[in-house]
Amino acid sequence: MTTEQEGWGSQLRKGVLELAVLGLLAREPMYGSQLVDELAARPELAITAGTVYPLVARLAKGGLVTSTWQESPVGPPRKYYKLTPAGARALAAMATTFSAVATAVREIVEESR
């Protein structure tokens, strides 16, 4: 894979991270490093804490997630992020768009083979 192709993959990942984070938060509230770990379990989506925290801050500013501090059984309190009703609506809309785009691209790629 060339450097240019690797850059394309990186841009693709950045484009879907918001959708992935909203999807994870739809399952259950999570704290930042938990989000990083969940994404890291899928190497195609692995990101650093330096990427996830600005992303959830932007989602919170947009009203798609809220955050609360909760005591931790091991260590300091943790900031948990939770999907808001607006976040659930955004997730549904984004998932529909993503599915339609993925289907169209898959069809084109398969036709090119």
ZALO-926016 format. One record per atom (N, C-alpha, C, O): chain; atom name; z, x, y; residue number from 0. Coordinates in nm, 3 decimals. Layout:
N
TORBA:A:CA:Z:X:Y:NUM
...
//
This chain:
113
TORBA:A:N:0.000:0.084:-0.118:0
TORBA:A:CA:0.000:0.000:0.000:0
TORBA:A:C:0.000:0.089:0.124:0
TORBA:A:O:0.078:0.184:0.133:0
TORBA:A:N:-0.087:0.058:0.219:1
TORBA:A:CA:-0.094:0.139:0.340:1
TORBA:A:C:0.017:0.101:0.436:1
TORBA:A:O:0.082:-0.002:0.422:1
TORBA:A:N:0.038:0.186:0.534:2
TORBA:A:CA:0.139:0.159:0.636:2
TORBA:A:C:0.108:0.029:0.709:2
TORBA:A:O:0.199:-0.048:0.741:2
TORBA:A:N:-0.018:0.004:0.734:3
TORBA:A:CA:-0.058:-0.120:0.801:3
TORBA:A:C:-0.023:-0.242:0.715:3
TORBA:A:O:0.025:-0.342:0.767:3
TORBA:A:N:-0.046:-0.233:0.585:4
TORBA:A:CA:-0.012:-0.343:0.495:4
TORBA:A:C:0.139:-0.363:0.488:4
TORBA:A:O:0.186:-0.476:0.481:4
TORBA:A:N:0.214:-0.254:0.489:5
TORBA:A:CA:0.360:-0.264:0.488:5
TORBA:A:C:0.408:-0.333:0.616:5
TORBA:A:O:0.501:-0.414:0.611:5
TORBA:A:N:0.347:-0.302:0.729:6
TORBA:A:CA:0.382:-0.366:0.855:6
TORBA:A:C:0.354:-0.515:0.851:6
TORBA:A:O:0.430:-0.595:0.906:6
TORBA:A:N:0.244:-0.552:0.786:7
TORBA:A:CA:0.210:-0.693:0.773:7
TORBA:A:C:0.317:-0.766:0.693:7
TORBA:A:O:0.359:-0.875:0.728:7
TORBA:A:N:0.361:-0.703:0.583:8
TORBA:A:CA:0.466:-0.763:0.501:8
TORBA:A:C:0.596:-0.780:0.578:8
TORBA:A:O:0.665:-0.880:0.564:8
TORBA:A:N:0.627:-0.682:0.661:9
TORBA:A:CA:0.747:-0.689:0.743:9
TORBA:A:C:0.738:-0.806:0.842:9
TORBA:A:O:0.836:-0.879:0.862:9
TORBA:A:N:0.623:-0.822:0.903:10
TORBA:A:CA:0.603:-0.932:0.997:10
TORBA:A:C:0.612:-1.067:0.926:10
TORBA:A:O:0.667:-1.163:0.980:10
TORBA:A:N:0.557:-1.074:0.806:11
TORBA:A:CA:0.565:-1.198:0.729:11
TORBA:A:C:0.709:-1.234:0.699:11
TORBA:A:O:0.750:-1.349:0.715:11
TORBA:A:N:0.788:-1.134:0.656:12
TORBA:A:CA:0.930:-1.157:0.629:12
TORBA:A:C:1.002:-1.207:0.754:12
TORBA:A:O:1.079:-1.303:0.748:12
TORBA:A:N:0.978:-1.142:0.867:13
TORBA:A:CA:1.043:-1.184:0.992:13
TORBA:A:C:1.009:-1.328:1.025:13
TORBA:A:O:1.092:-1.402:1.078:13
TORBA:A:N:0.887:-1.367:0.993:14
TORBA:A:CA:0.843:-1.503:1.023:14
TORBA:A:C:0.912:-1.610:0.941:14
TORBA:A:O:0.920:-1.725:0.984:14
TORBA:A:N:0.961:-1.574:0.822:15
TORBA:A:CA:1.023:-1.675:0.735:15
TORBA:A:C:1.175:-1.662:0.727:15
TORBA:A:O:1.240:-1.745:0.662:15
TORBA:A:N:1.233:-1.562:0.790:16
TORBA:A:CA:1.379:-1.542:0.781:16
TORBA:A:C:1.457:-1.661:0.837:16
TORBA:A:O:1.558:-1.701:0.780:16
TORBA:A:N:1.411:-1.716:0.947:17
TORBA:A:CA:1.482:-1.829:1.006:17
TORBA:A:C:1.487:-1.945:0.906:17
TORBA:A:O:1.591:-2.007:0.887:17
TORBA:A:N:1.374:-1.973:0.844:18
TORBA:A:CA:1.367:-2.078:0.743:18
TORBA:A:C:1.461:-2.046:0.626:18
TORBA:A:O:1.533:-2.135:0.579:18
TORBA:A:N:1.461:-1.922:0.579:19
TORBA:A:CA:1.547:-1.882:0.467:19
TORBA:A:C:1.694:-1.897:0.502:19
TORBA:A:O:1.773:-1.947:0.421:19
TORBA:A:N:1.732:-1.854:0.621:20
TORBA:A:CA:1.873:-1.864:0.663:20
TORBA:A:C:1.915:-2.010:0.675:20
TORBA:A:O:2.023:-2.047:0.630:20
TORBA:A:N:1.832:-2.093:0.734:21
TORBA:A:CA:1.864:-2.235:0.743:21
TORBA:A:C:1.877:-2.295:0.603:21
TORBA:A:O:1.965:-2.377:0.579:21
TORBA:A:N:1.790:-2.254:0.513:22
TORBA:A:CA:1.798:-2.304:0.375:22
TORBA:A:C:1.927:-2.264:0.307:22
TORBA:A:O:1.987:-2.344:0.236:22
TORBA:A:N:1.969:-2.140:0.326:23
TORBA:A:CA:2.096:-2.096:0.268:23
TORBA:A:C:2.214:-2.174:0.327:23
TORBA:A:O:2.305:-2.213:0.254:23
TORBA:A:N:2.211:-2.195:0.457:24
TORBA:A:CA:2.322:-2.267:0.522:24
TORBA:A:C:2.322:-2.415:0.488:24
TORBA:A:O:2.425:-2.482:0.502:24
TORBA:A:N:2.209:-2.468:0.442:25
TORBA:A:CA:2.204:-2.607:0.399:25
TORBA:A:C:2.283:-2.624:0.268:25
TORBA:A:O:2.335:-2.732:0.239:25
TORBA:A:N:2.290:-2.516:0.190:26
TORBA:A:CA:2.365:-2.521:0.064:26
TORBA:A:C:2.515:-2.523:0.088:26
TORBA:A:O:2.589:-2.600:0.027:26
TORBA:A:N:2.558:-2.435:0.182:27
TORBA:A:CA:2.701:-2.423:0.212:27
TORBA:A:C:2.720:-2.334:0.335:27
TORBA:A:O:2.634:-2.251:0.364:27
TORBA:A:N:2.832:-2.351:0.407:28
TORBA:A:CA:2.861:-2.260:0.517:28
TORBA:A:C:2.878:-2.118:0.462:28
TORBA:A:O:2.931:-2.099:0.353:28
TORBA:A:N:2.833:-2.019:0.540:29
TORBA:A:CA:2.842:-1.880:0.497:29
TORBA:A:C:2.877:-1.792:0.617:29
TORBA:A:O:2.849:-1.827:0.731:29
TORBA:A:N:2.939:-1.678:0.588:30
TORBA:A:CA:2.965:-1.579:0.693:30
TORBA:A:C:2.851:-1.478:0.691:30
TORBA:A:O:2.773:-1.473:0.595:30
TORBA:A:N:2.841:-1.397:0.795:31
TORBA:A:CA:2.727:-1.309:0.815:31
TORBA:A:C:2.693:-1.218:0.700:31
TORBA:A:O:2.578:-1.214:0.656:31
TORBA:A:N:2.793:-1.145:0.649:32
TORBA:A:CA:2.761:-1.052:0.541:32
TORBA:A:C:2.726:-1.126:0.412:32
TORBA:A:O:2.657:-1.071:0.326:32
TORBA:A:N:2.773:-1.248:0.398:33
TORBA:A:CA:2.736:-1.330:0.283:33
TORBA:A:C:2.587:-1.367:0.291:33
TORBA:A:O:2.517:-1.366:0.191:33
TORBA:A:N:2.541:-1.398:0.412:34
TORBA:A:CA:2.399:-1.425:0.432:34
TORBA:A:C:2.316:-1.301:0.398:34
TORBA:A:O:2.213:-1.311:0.330:34
TORBA:A:N:2.361:-1.185:0.444:35
TORBA:A:CA:2.290:-1.060:0.415:35
TORBA:A:C:2.282:-1.039:0.264:35
TORBA:A:O:2.177:-1.002:0.212:35
TORBA:A:N:2.394:-1.061:0.194:36
TORBA:A:CA:2.397:-1.042:0.049:36
TORBA:A:C:2.305:-1.141:-0.023:36
TORBA:A:O:2.234:-1.103:-0.116:36
TORBA:A:N:2.306:-1.265:0.020:37
TORBA:A:CA:2.219:-1.367:-0.042:37
TORBA:A:C:2.072:-1.330:-0.025:37
TORBA:A:O:1.992:-1.344:-0.118:37
TORBA:A:N:2.037:-1.283:0.093:38
TORBA:A:CA:1.898:-1.243:0.117:38
TORBA:A:C:1.865:-1.116:0.040:38
TORBA:A:O:1.753:-1.101:-0.010:38
TORBA:A:N:1.961:-1.023:0.030:39
TORBA:A:CA:1.938:-0.897:-0.041:39
TORBA:A:C:1.915:-0.921:-0.190:39
TORBA:A:O:1.853:-0.840:-0.257:39
TORBA:A:N:1.967:-1.033:-0.241:40
TORBA:A:CA:1.946:-1.066:-0.382:40
TORBA:A:C:1.799:-1.099:-0.409:40
TORBA:A:O:1.756:-1.105:-0.525:40
TORBA:A:N:1.724:-1.119:-0.303:41
TORBA:A:CA:1.580:-1.142:-0.310:41
TORBA:A:C:1.514:-1.029:-0.233:41
TORBA:A:O:1.498:-1.040:-0.111:41
TORBA:A:N:1.475:-0.921:-0.300:42
TORBA:A:CA:1.426:-0.802:-0.230:42
TORBA:A:C:1.317:-0.829:-0.126:42
TORBA:A:O:1.306:-0.757:-0.027:42
TORBA:A:N:1.238:-0.932:-0.147:43
TORBA:A:CA:1.133:-0.963:-0.050:43
TORBA:A:C:1.190:-1.010:0.083:43
TORBA:A:O:1.121:-1.008:0.185:43
TORBA:A:N:1.317:-1.053:0.082:44
TORBA:A:CA:1.380:-1.106:0.203:44
TORBA:A:C:1.497:-1.021:0.252:44
TORBA:A:O:1.565:-1.060:0.347:44
TORBA:A:N:1.520:-0.908:0.190:45
TORBA:A:CA:1.635:-0.825:0.225:45
TORBA:A:C:1.629:-0.782:0.372:45
TORBA:A:O:1.526:-0.735:0.420:45
TORBA:A:N:1.741:-0.800:0.442:46
TORBA:A:CA:1.752:-0.761:0.582:46
TORBA:A:C:1.888:-0.696:0.604:46
TORBA:A:O:1.973:-0.695:0.515:46
TORBA:A:N:1.906:-0.642:0.721:47
TORBA:A:CA:2.034:-0.578:0.755:47
TORBA:A:C:2.119:-0.673:0.838:47
TORBA:A:O:2.071:-0.774:0.891:47
TORBA:A:N:2.246:-0.639:0.849:48
TORBA:A:CA:2.336:-0.717:0.934:48
TORBA:A:C:2.287:-0.716:1.079:48
TORBA:A:O:2.305:-0.813:1.152:48
TORBA:A:N:2.224:-0.606:1.119:49
TORBA:A:CA:2.172:-0.595:1.255:49
TORBA:A:C:2.059:-0.693:1.283:49
TORBA:A:O:2.025:-0.717:1.399:49
TORBA:A:N:2.002:-0.750:1.179:50
TORBA:A:CA:1.899:-0.852:1.195:50
TORBA:A:C:1.958:-0.991:1.184:50
TORBA:A:O:1.919:-1.081:1.258:50
TORBA:A:N:2.052:-1.010:1.091:51
TORBA:A:CA:2.103:-1.144:1.066:51
TORBA:A:C:2.191:-1.195:1.180:51
TORBA:A:O:2.185:-1.313:1.214:51
TORBA:A:N:2.272:-1.109:1.239:52
TORBA:A:CA:2.363:-1.158:1.344:52
TORBA:A:C:2.289:-1.206:1.469:52
TORBA:A:O:2.324:-1.312:1.522:52
TORBA:A:N:2.190:-1.134:1.520:53
TORBA:A:CA:2.114:-1.189:1.632:53
TORBA:A:C:2.040:-1.319:1.595:53
TORBA:A:O:2.025:-1.409:1.678:53
TORBA:A:N:1.995:-1.328:1.470:54
TORBA:A:CA:1.925:-1.449:1.426:54
TORBA:A:C:2.019:-1.569:1.427:54
TORBA:A:O:1.983:-1.674:1.480:54
TORBA:A:N:2.139:-1.556:1.368:55
TORBA:A:CA:2.230:-1.671:1.368:55
TORBA:A:C:2.281:-1.702:1.509:55
TORBA:A:O:2.310:-1.817:1.540:55
TORBA:A:N:2.293:-1.601:1.593:56
TORBA:A:CA:2.331:-1.626:1.733:56
TORBA:A:C:2.223:-1.710:1.802:56
TORBA:A:O:2.255:-1.801:1.879:56
TORBA:A:N:2.097:-1.678:1.776:57
TORBA:A:CA:1.986:-1.754:1.835:57
TORBA:A:C:1.984:-1.897:1.779:57
TORBA:A:O:1.959:-1.992:1.853:57
TORBA:A:N:2.010:-1.911:1.650:58
TORBA:A:CA:2.015:-2.044:1.589:58
TORBA:A:C:2.130:-2.127:1.648:58
TORBA:A:O:2.116:-2.247:1.670:58
TORBA:A:N:2.243:-2.061:1.673:59
TORBA:A:CA:2.357:-2.130:1.734:59
TORBA:A:C:2.324:-2.172:1.877:59
TORBA:A:O:2.356:-2.283:1.918:59
TORBA:A:N:2.260:-2.082:1.951:60
TORBA:A:CA:2.223:-2.114:2.090:60
TORBA:A:C:2.127:-2.233:2.093:60
TORBA:A:O:2.129:-2.313:2.186:60
TORBA:A:N:2.043:-2.244:1.990:61
TORBA:A:CA:1.948:-2.354:1.981:61
TORBA:A:C:2.008:-2.482:1.924:61
TORBA:A:O:1.939:-2.583:1.912:61
TORBA:A:N:2.136:-2.478:1.888:62
TORBA:A:CA:2.203:-2.597:1.837:62
TORBA:A:C:2.173:-2.626:1.690:62
TORBA:A:O:2.202:-2.736:1.642:62
TORBA:A:N:2.117:-2.529:1.619:63
TORBA:A:CA:2.083:-2.551:1.478:63
TORBA:A:C:2.197:-2.515:1.383:63
TORBA:A:O:2.202:-2.564:1.270:63
TORBA:A:N:2.288:-2.430:1.429:64
TORBA:A:CA:2.407:-2.396:1.351:64
TORBA:A:C:2.528:-2.393:1.444:64
TORBA:A:O:2.515:-2.374:1.565:64
TORBA:A:N:2.644:-2.412:1.385:65
TORBA:A:CA:2.770:-2.393:1.456:65
TORBA:A:C:2.847:-2.285:1.381:65
TORBA:A:O:2.813:-2.249:1.269:65
TORBA:A:N:2.950:-2.235:1.446:66
TORBA:A:CA:3.031:-2.133:1.380:66
TORBA:A:C:3.179:-2.163:1.402:66
TORBA:A:O:3.219:-2.218:1.504:66
TORBA:A:N:3.258:-2.124:1.303:67
TORBA:A:CA:3.403:-2.136:1.311:67
TORBA:A:C:3.465:-2.013:1.245:67
TORBA:A:O:3.408:-1.955:1.152:67
TORBA:A:N:3.580:-1.975:1.295:68
TORBA:A:CA:3.653:-1.863:1.235:68
TORBA:A:C:3.744:-1.919:1.127:68
TORBA:A:O:3.810:-2.022:1.147:68
TORBA:A:N:3.746:-1.850:1.013:69
TORBA:A:CA:3.834:-1.891:0.903:69
TORBA:A:C:3.905:-1.769:0.850:69
TORBA:A:O:3.849:-1.659:0.843:69
TORBA:A:N:4.029:-1.789:0.812:70
TORBA:A:CA:4.107:-1.680:0.754:70
TORBA:A:C:4.042:-1.636:0.624:70
TORBA:A:O:3.985:-1.717:0.550:70
TORBA:A:N:4.050:-1.508:0.597:71
TORBA:A:CA:3.995:-1.451:0.475:71
TORBA:A:C:4.110:-1.412:0.383:71
TORBA:A:O:4.212:-1.361:0.429:71
TORBA:A:N:4.094:-1.434:0.253:72
TORBA:A:CA:4.199:-1.392:0.160:72
TORBA:A:C:4.211:-1.239:0.151:72
TORBA:A:O:4.313:-1.186:0.108:72
TORBA:A:N:4.104:-1.171:0.191:73
TORBA:A:CA:4.105:-1.023:0.189:73
TORBA:A:C:4.048:-0.972:0.321:73
TORBA:A:O:3.927:-0.973:0.341:73
TORBA:A:N:4.133:-0.928:0.411:74
TORBA:A:CA:4.085:-0.873:0.536:74
TORBA:A:C:4.095:-0.969:0.652:74
TORBA:A:O:4.163:-1.072:0.646:74
TORBA:A:N:4.024:-0.934:0.759:75
TORBA:A:CA:4.032:-1.014:0.883:75
TORBA:A:C:3.961:-1.149:0.869:75
TORBA:A:O:3.886:-1.171:0.774:75
TORBA:A:N:3.984:-1.240:0.965:76
TORBA:A:CA:3.914:-1.369:0.962:76
TORBA:A:C:3.762:-1.348:0.966:76
TORBA:A:O:3.713:-1.246:1.014:76
TORBA:A:N:3.690:-1.446:0.914:77
TORBA:A:CA:3.544:-1.440:0.909:77
TORBA:A:C:3.484:-1.554:0.989:77
TORBA:A:O:3.538:-1.665:0.994:77
TORBA:A:N:3.372:-1.526:1.050:78
TORBA:A:CA:3.299:-1.627:1.126:78
TORBA:A:C:3.199:-1.693:1.031:78
TORBA:A:O:3.103:-1.630:0.987:78
TORBA:A:N:3.223:-1.821:1.001:79
TORBA:A:CA:3.135:-1.896:0.912:79
TORBA:A:C:3.034:-1.976:0.994:79
TORBA:A:O:3.067:-2.032:1.098:79
TORBA:A:N:2.912:-1.979:0.945:80
TORBA:A:CA:2.804:-2.053:1.009:80
TORBA:A:C:2.772:-2.175:0.924:80
TORBA:A:O:2.770:-2.169:0.802:80
TORBA:A:N:2.748:-2.286:0.993:81
TORBA:A:CA:2.722:-2.414:0.925:81
TORBA:A:C:2.603:-2.482:0.992:81
TORBA:A:O:2.589:-2.477:1.114:81
TORBA:A:N:2.520:-2.543:0.912:82
TORBA:A:CA:2.404:-2.615:0.963:82
TORBA:A:C:2.449:-2.741:1.038:82
TORBA:A:O:2.537:-2.813:0.991:82
TORBA:A:N:2.389:-2.767:1.152:83
TORBA:A:CA:2.415:-2.890:1.226:83
TORBA:A:C:2.313:-2.997:1.182:83
TORBA:A:O:2.217:-2.964:1.112:83
TORBA:A:N:2.332:-3.123:1.222:84
TORBA:A:CA:2.230:-3.223:1.192:84
TORBA:A:C:2.093:-3.184:1.250:84
TORBA:A:O:1.990:-3.207:1.187:84
TORBA:A:N:2.092:-3.125:1.369:85
TORBA:A:CA:1.964:-3.079:1.427:85
TORBA:A:C:1.906:-2.966:1.343:85
TORBA:A:O:1.785:-2.956:1.328:85
TORBA:A:N:1.993:-2.882:1.288:86
TORBA:A:CA:1.948:-2.774:1.200:86
TORBA:A:C:1.888:-2.828:1.072:86
TORBA:A:O:1.789:-2.774:1.022:86
TORBA:A:N:1.948:-2.934:1.018:87
TORBA:A:CA:1.894:-2.996:0.896:87
TORBA:A:C:1.756:-3.056:0.923:87
TORBA:A:O:1.666:-3.046:0.840:87
TORBA:A:N:1.739:-3.117:1.039:88
TORBA:A:CA:1.607:-3.172:1.075:88
TORBA:A:C:1.505:-3.060:1.094:88
TORBA:A:O:1.391:-3.072:1.050:88
TORBA:A:N:1.547:-2.953:1.159:89
TORBA:A:CA:1.457:-2.839:1.180:89
TORBA:A:C:1.419:-2.777:1.046:89
TORBA:A:O:1.303:-2.742:1.025:89
TORBA:A:N:1.514:-2.764:0.956:90
TORBA:A:CA:1.487:-2.710:0.823:90
TORBA:A:C:1.383:-2.795:0.751:90
TORBA:A:O:1.289:-2.741:0.693:90
TORBA:A:N:1.399:-2.926:0.755:91
TORBA:A:CA:1.304:-3.015:0.688:91
TORBA:A:C:1.163:-2.999:0.745:91
TORBA:A:O:1.066:-2.991:0.671:91
TORBA:A:N:1.154:-2.994:0.878:92
TORBA:A:CA:1.023:-2.980:0.943:92
TORBA:A:C:0.961:-2.844:0.912:92
TORBA:A:O:0.842:-2.835:0.882:92
TORBA:A:N:1.043:-2.739:0.919:93
TORBA:A:CA:0.993:-2.605:0.890:93
TORBA:A:C:0.949:-2.591:0.745:93
TORBA:A:O:0.847:-2.528:0.716:93
TORBA:A:N:1.025:-2.650:0.653:94
TORBA:A:CA:0.991:-2.642:0.511:94
TORBA:A:C:0.859:-2.714:0.484:94
TORBA:A:O:0.778:-2.666:0.404:94
TORBA:A:N:0.837:-2.826:0.548:95
TORBA:A:CA:0.711:-2.898:0.532:95
TORBA:A:C:0.595:-2.814:0.582:95
TORBA:A:O:0.493:-2.802:0.515:95
TORBA:A:N:0.610:-2.756:0.700:96
TORBA:A:CA:0.505:-2.671:0.757:96
TORBA:A:C:0.481:-2.550:0.669:96
TORBA:A:O:0.366:-2.514:0.643:96
TORBA:A:N:0.588:-2.485:0.624:97
TORBA:A:CA:0.575:-2.367:0.540:97
TORBA:A:C:0.499:-2.401:0.412:97
TORBA:A:O:0.410:-2.326:0.371:97
TORBA:A:N:0.534:-2.511:0.348:98
TORBA:A:CA:0.467:-2.550:0.224:98
TORBA:A:C:0.319:-2.574:0.246:98
TORBA:A:O:0.236:-2.532:0.165:98
TORBA:A:N:0.284:-2.640:0.356:99
TORBA:A:CA:0.144:-2.668:0.385:99
TORBA:A:C:0.066:-2.539:0.411:99
TORBA:A:O:-0.045:-2.522:0.362:99
TORBA:A:N:0.125:-2.449:0.488:100
TORBA:A:CA:0.059:-2.321:0.518:100
TORBA:A:C:0.046:-2.238:0.391:100
TORBA:A:O:-0.060:-2.181:0.365:100
TORBA:A:N:0.153:-2.230:0.311:101
TORBA:A:CA:0.150:-2.152:0.187:101
TORBA:A:C:0.043:-2.207:0.091:101
TORBA:A:O:-0.028:-2.129:0.027:101
TORBA:A:N:0.032:-2.338:0.082:102
TORBA:A:CA:-0.070:-2.399:-0.004:102
TORBA:A:C:-0.209:-2.363:0.043:102
TORBA:A:O:-0.295:-2.326:-0.037:102
TORBA:A:N:-0.233:-2.373:0.174:103
TORBA:A:CA:-0.365:-2.342:0.228:103
TORBA:A:C:-0.402:-2.195:0.204:103
TORBA:A:O:-0.514:-2.164:0.165:103
TORBA:A:N:-0.308:-2.106:0.228:104
TORBA:A:CA:-0.334:-1.963:0.208:104
TORBA:A:C:-0.356:-1.935:0.060:104
TORBA:A:O:-0.448:-1.861:0.024:104
TORBA:A:N:-0.275:-1.993:-0.027:105
TORBA:A:CA:-0.291:-1.974:-0.172:105
TORBA:A:C:-0.429:-2.019:-0.216:105
TORBA:A:O:-0.494:-1.951:-0.295:105
TORBA:A:N:-0.476:-2.133:-0.167:106
TORBA:A:CA:-0.610:-2.184:-0.201:106
TORBA:A:C:-0.718:-2.086:-0.157:106
TORBA:A:O:-0.810:-2.058:-0.234:106
TORBA:A:N:-0.708:-2.035:-0.037:107
TORBA:A:CA:-0.809:-1.941:0.013:107
TORBA:A:C:-0.810:-1.813:-0.069:107
TORBA:A:O:-0.917:-1.764:-0.107:107
TORBA:A:N:-0.692:-1.761:-0.097:108
TORBA:A:CA:-0.683:-1.636:-0.175:108
TORBA:A:C:-0.737:-1.657:-0.315:108
TORBA:A:O:-0.810:-1.572:-0.367:108
TORBA:A:N:-0.703:-1.767:-0.378:109
TORBA:A:CA:-0.753:-1.794:-0.513:109
TORBA:A:C:-0.904:-1.813:-0.514:109
TORBA:A:O:-0.971:-1.771:-0.609:109
TORBA:A:N:-0.957:-1.874:-0.411:110
TORBA:A:CA:-1.103:-1.892:-0.403:110
TORBA:A:C:-1.175:-1.759:-0.382:110
TORBA:A:O:-1.294:-1.747:-0.414:110
TORBA:A:N:-1.105:-1.661:-0.329:111
TORBA:A:CA:-1.170:-1.533:-0.301:111
TORBA:A:C:-1.175:-1.442:-0.424:111
TORBA:A:O:-1.240:-1.338:-0.421:111
TORBA:A:N:-1.111:-1.480:-0.529:112
TORBA:A:CA:-1.105:-1.397:-0.650:112
TORBA:A:C:-1.226:-1.418:-0.737:112
TORBA:A:O:-1.238:-1.356:-0.842:112
//
